[in-house]
Amino acid sequence: MVKRGVKGKELRLLSDEGVEAIHNAALDVLRETGIDCYSEKILEVFEEGGADVSDKRVRIPEYLIDEATKKAPSKILFCGRDPKNDILLEGSRIYYGFGGTPTPLILDHRTDEFRRPTKKDMIETTLVGDALPNMDFIMTNAGVFDVPYEVEYLHELDVLFNYTEKPILYSAPGSYLARKYLEMGIAVAGGLKELQRRPFITLYSEPASPLMLTESQENIIEFAKANIPIAIGPMPLSGGTAPGTLAGSSVIGNAETLAGIILAELVNPHAPVIYGGWGLTMDPRSGICAYGSPEFAIGANTITAQMARFYNLPSYGFGGCADGKLPGPQSGAEVMMNALVAGQSGVNLIHDCGYLAGGMVGSTEQAVIVDDVVGMAKRIVQGVRVDDDHLAVDVIKEVGPGGNFMTHKHTRDHVDEFLLPELFDRNSFGTWQSRGAKETRTIAKERVEEILKEHKPEPLGQEIREKLSKVIKEGKKELITKQKEAEG
């Protein structure tokens, strides 16, 4: 039985006609303009599946789109290594995720230094994410950059498999890394059938904008063949790699996501896919993706959720991320805005929690702060329960005018009606002063150290750890050999 998850709202900023218009526009783009494929494997799948293939251009007829979205399952069980962490992707159930793809920098919570992360840093960030109560699935707030580039992803996957018991969502570009990702997952699960029965890994695949599928998206083929979930999320930037409007960038994002979904369903009808048809925002002054903008929150969450519901598919959005460079007023405001919009939109998987600087910086102290913000967002989305017990008319009559409800059993029975934050300070001013007048960042840093000292996920068995190490060792040899061959 799935224990985690809050039923989100279904915030609708698009009318039904607006949803239909984006859908029809994407059909037009896929049918008339098409997409460019820079992979012979992908071209072969589309050609055999009935698409119009000319050189590298693939034009996709409407019937393939209809068939693919109808075949794909409407709900997906996304498991944790520990079943208490299982989540069910369906309808408007919302789940927040720790981090995203590897960040090139971290904010060191011990020194306040921005620097390149190491494997040790990713281990620490993963432990923090595993411990935070409002983080429902795990990606990363760091990268492993102290190993050869060719095996970076294998080391990152090794960290995730070893240091979290929550569902793992991660990237593995191309067919080779995707097969290694699956090989490691199969080793942990105890076989492919067991991994299919309880999929605790999901692939994140990111089509290139505008309108391209590259060899990186061959990972879709590998995971579709294995029947393991795939989250497809392109990154079209309005005014850069997409039109300079939310609707226009949503058309591009929808078309790119549908192309990935069709690819998966042509490989394996009923392959589990997650819709991430994002329309994202570029700040015209800097040229970067504006994670903290309201338009980002709308395009990545509200429009995405509405389009996913139109196709009856699980969805993938953003929240808990900021353009602010440090934990503070800007990042706090941005995090609350996009975390709450995501929850109100009912987008299923909400990733990037803990990101700073538009996804360039990962921060464990920021993630701890974001966890409290996400708790608030979840509580707001839950709304107000109204029934005889919660109306409490009998209790009101019993206590009467001038009475005290504090000691009444009904009050004790409903203490969980109110969110009690783990980090944010609600003490009186005097108590706060007497306890050292600590700033939120100081408390967050202390919480990080407390987690690193005390939190111990269930370790993998020795045999499994040896299998993972073998995958990395073999992968290093094979990938470096391939790289040398490519360089001539």
N, C-alpha and C positions, 0 to 999 in steps of 0.2 A: 504493500500500500504506500503510495506516494505521500509523504508528510510535508514536504516543502512546497512553497508557492502561495502567492496571493492572487486572487482574481482581479485583474486590472479593470479599469474603465475602458470605454471604447470612444475616446475623444475623436470627434469627426470634424476635421477642418475642410475636408473635401465633401461636396455633395455627391449623391449617387451618380449624377451626371458627370461630375468631375472625375470620379474613379473610372467610369466608362470611357471618358475622353482620353485619359492617360493610357488605358489599356488599348484602345483603338489606335492611338498614335504610335504606340510601341509595335503593334501588329504591322502598321504601315511601314515603319522603319525596318523591321526585320524582313518584311516581304520585298520591299522596293530597294532599299539601300543595302541591307544585309550587314554582315559582320566579316571582318578579316580574321582568318585563322592562320597562325604561324606554327602549325603542328600538323604533320602528315597523319598522325594517329587520329586527331580530332576531325580533320577533313574526311578521312575514310569513314568514320562513324556517321557523320552528317550525310555523306553521299549515299551510303548504304541505307540510311534511314528515310531517304526521300527528299532531302533538301536539294536546292539548286546550287551546285558547286561549280564555280568558274575560276580557275587559277586558285587564288587564296580567298576569294570572296564567296561567302555562303549566304544565300537568301533562303529564308525559312517560311514555308507556307503556313497559313493560319491553322490548318487541321493538325499539324504537328504540335503547335502550341496548345491547342485544345486537348489533344490526347495526352500530352505530357502532364499538364496541370491536373487533369482528371485522374491519371494513374498514380500520381504521387500521393502518399498517405497524408491525411489531414492532421494526424497527431503522431508524436514520436516520444517514446520513453528514452530519456537520456539519463543513464545510471551513474552512480558514484561507485567507487571501489567498496565503500560502505553503503549498504542499501538505504540507510537513514538519509542519505544525501541524494537519492533518486529524485529526478524532476520530470514532469510530464508537460510536453510542449503541445498545447492545444488551446483553441479559443483565444481568450485574452489573459490567460495565466502569465504572470510576470516573474522573471528571475534575473537577478543582477549578477554580473560576472566580474571577477577580479582581473583587471588589466586587459591587454589585447595582444597585439603582435609585439615582438621584441623592441624595446625602446633603446635608442643609441646611447642615452645617458641615464644615469640615476642621480637623485638627490640623496647623498649619503646622510642618514639621520644622525650619525655620530659626529660628523665633521662639518656638515652644511656645505660640502663640496659637491659640485657637479662633475661627474667623471664617467668614464666608460665602465659598464658593469662586467663582472666576472661570473663564473659558475657559482662561486660561493654567494655572491649577491643574489643570484636567481634562486638559490636554495632558500635563502632567508626570506625573500619576497614571497615565495610559494608557501612557506610555513605560515607567514602572516595571513595570506589569503585563505589558507585552509582553516585558520582559527577564527576568522571574522564571522560573526553569526549571520550577517545579512548578505554575505557573498555566497551565491548558490552554485556557481560553477567557476572554473579556474582557467585563466589564460596566463599572461605574465606582465609584470611591471619592470622587467629587466630583460637583457639578452645575455648570451654567453659569448663574450668577445675575447676571451683569453685562450681560445682554441683555434685551430685552423678554420678558416671561413667555410670550407667545404663540409665540415662536420658540425657546424654550429647548431643546426636544427636537431641533430641526433642527441647532442648533449643537453639541449633544452628539453627535449622529450624525456630524456633520462631523469632529469630533475622532476618533471611533472609526475611521472609514474612513481617515483620514490617518495615524494614529499607532499602529496595531497591524496585525500580519499574522496574528494568531490569530483563531479563530472569534469572532464578535460576537453576543452575546445582549442584546437591549435592548427597552425598552418604547416604544410610540408610541400613546397612548390615542386611540381614536376612528378613524373611517374616513379622515379627511383626513390626519392625521399618519401613519397606516399606509401610505397611498398614497405619501406623500413618502418614507417610509423605503424602500419598495420602489423608488421612482424613483431614489433615491440608490444603492441596492444594484445596480440594473440598470446604472446609469452606470459603476460600478466594475467590474462583471463583464463588461460588453461586450454586454449584451442579456439578455432574460428567459430565453431557453433556456439560456444559459450559467450564469445564476444558479440555475436549476432543476437543471442538471447538477452544479454545484458550489456548493451553498448555503452561503455563508460568513456569512449573517445568519440569526438566528432571532428571532421575535417573543416577547416576554414579555407575556402578558395576565393581568390579575388581577381575576377576578370579585369583586364586593362581597359581604361577609358581613353578615347571614345571607341566603343564598338569593336573590341579586339579580344580574341582568345589566343593565348600563346602556349608554348610548351609547359609553362607553369600549371595551366589548367588540365594537363593530362592527369593530375591528381584526382580530378573528378571521375575519370574513367576507372582508376584503380579502386577508389572507395565505392563507386557504384557497383562494380563487379563483386566486391566483398559484401555488399548490402549493409554498409555502415554509414551512419548519417553524414550529410554534407551541408554545411552552411555556405551559401553563395552570396558574397557581398562585394560588389564593385565600388569604386571610389570616384564617381564623376564629380568634378568640381565646377559649380556654376560659374560661367565666365572664363573658364580655363579649358577643361576637357569636356565641358557640357555647355549648353546655352546659358545665358546669364539670367535665367529665371528659375524659380523653384519648380514650376510645372515642366519646363523644358529639361532641366537636369533630372527630374523624376522620370521623364520619358526615356532618357538615355539609360538611367539606372535600371528601370524596369526591363528594357530590351536586353541589356547585358545579363541581368539575372535570369530572365526567361531563357536566353541562349544556353546558359549553364545548366538550368533545370532540364531543358530538352536533351542536352548532351547526356546527362545522367540517366534519363528515362529511356533514351535510345539504347544505351548500354545495358540497362537492367530495368524493365518496366516495374514500377512500384518501388524504385529506389527511394529511400528516405531523404528528402531535401528540405532545407530551411531557406525561406525567402528573405533576402536582404537587399531589396531594390532601392538602395539609398540614392537620394538626391542631395548632395552636400554643397557647402557654401565656401567659396573662396573670398577672402578679404581682398578687395581690389587694390588696397594700398600696399599690401605686403606680398600678395600672391600665395599665401598659405591657406590651408584648410582651417576655417574658423570654428573650432570645436565649441567655443563658448557662445556662439551666436544663436539667437532665437530661431533663425532660419534653419540652422543645422538641426536643432531639436525637432523642428517641424518635419523637415525632409527625411531625416534619418529615422524618425520614430512614428509620427502621426501618419504621414503619407505611406510609409512602409507598412505599418500595421493595417491600414485600410486596404492597400493593394493585396497584402497577403490574405486578408479575410475574403477579398473578392475571389481569389484563386483557391480558397479553402486550404491554405498551407500554413505551417508554423512560420514564425517571423523572427528577425534578427536585427536589433537596433543598437543605439548608443546611449550612455548616460554615465554620470559621475565623473566626467572628464572636463578639463578646463584649458583655456589659453593662458591663464595666469602662470607665472614661472615659479612661484613659491606658494605654499599653503598660506592663505590669507584672505582678505576681503574679496578681491576679484575672483580668485578660484572658488571660494566658498559660494559666492552668488551664482557663478556659472554652473557649478555642480548641482546646487539645489534646483536651478531652473531646468536643466536637461534631465536630471534624475526624476523629477516630478512629472515633467511632460512625457517622458518615456513610460512611466507607470500609468499615467492617465490615458495614454494611447493604447495600452494593452498589447504592446509589442513583447513577444515572449522572452527572447534572450537579449539582455541589455548589457553590453560589454564596454570595456575601457575604464572601469572604475579605478581611480588612482592616478590617471594620466595627468600630467602637467605640460605646459608649453606646447599645446596642440599635438600631443602624442610623442613629443621628442624626449620627454623626461618621465621616468617612473619614480614613484616615491612611496615608501612604506608608511611614513607618517601621514602623508596625504590620504593613503588608502584607509588608514584607521579613522581619520576624520570623515571621509566619504562614507564609511560603513554606518556611522551614526546618522548622516544625512539620508542615506538610503533607508534606514529604519524609519525615519520620519516620513519619507515618501511612501513607503509601504503602508504605514499606518493611515495616512491621509486617503490613499486609494481604497483601503478597506471600508471607509465610510462609517456609518452609524447603524447599529443593529436596533431595530424597533420591534419588540414583542412584549408580551405581558411581563415577563421577568425583567426586561431592561427598562420598561416604563416605570416599574417599581411603585405602582400606586399603593399597594398594600403596605409597603415599607414606609412610604410618605405618611400614610394614615397612622401607622403604628408609632412613628417617632413624633409626629405632630409639630405644631408651631413651637419654635424656640428650642427644639430638640437637637440632638447631635447624632449624625449619621456615621461618625468616624469609627465607633466601636461596634457597629451593627454587623452581624454575620454577612448580610447581603453585600456590604462594602468590601469585606475581606474576600468574598467569593468572586468579586468582579475587579480585583486589583489589576488584572491583565487588560482591562479596558483601556488603560493609559500606558503609553510608551514610556519606558524608563531608559534614557540614553546611557550608554556605557562610558562615554567620553565627556560629553558636554556637561558643564558645571551648572547645577541648579541650586547650589547651596546659597544661604544668605551671604550678604556681602562680608559680614564679620567672620563667618566660618571660612569663606574663601581667603580672606586676609590671613587668618590664623594658620591656615594650611600652606602658606607660602606664596599666595597671590600668583599662582602659576598661570601662564598663558596656555592657550589651547595647544599650540605646537609642542610646548614642553611636556604636557600631559600625553600627547600622542607619541612622542619619542619614548617616554617611559613605558607606555603600553606596548610599543614595538619590542622593547627589550624584555618586557615581561613575557610576551608571547614566545620570543626566541629562546628564553630560558625554560619555559614550562610546557610548551605545546609539543606533543610527540605523536604524530600520526602513526598508525599501525604500519610497521615496516614490512617490506616485501620479503619473501623467503630468500635464502641464500641462492638457491638454484635459479630463481627468477632473476635476481640481480646479476648473476653470472651470464645469463642469456642476454640481458640488456647490454652488458659490457661487451659481449661477443659481437652483437650487432654494431656497436660503435666502432670496435676495432676493425671489423671487416669493412664497414662503411668508409672508414678513414682511408684504408688501403685502396678500395675500389674508386672512391670519389677523387682522390688525389691523382690516381692513375688516369682517370678519365680527363681530368683537368689538364694534365701534362700532354695527353694525346691531342686535346682540342687546341692547345697552344702550339702544336706542331713539333 
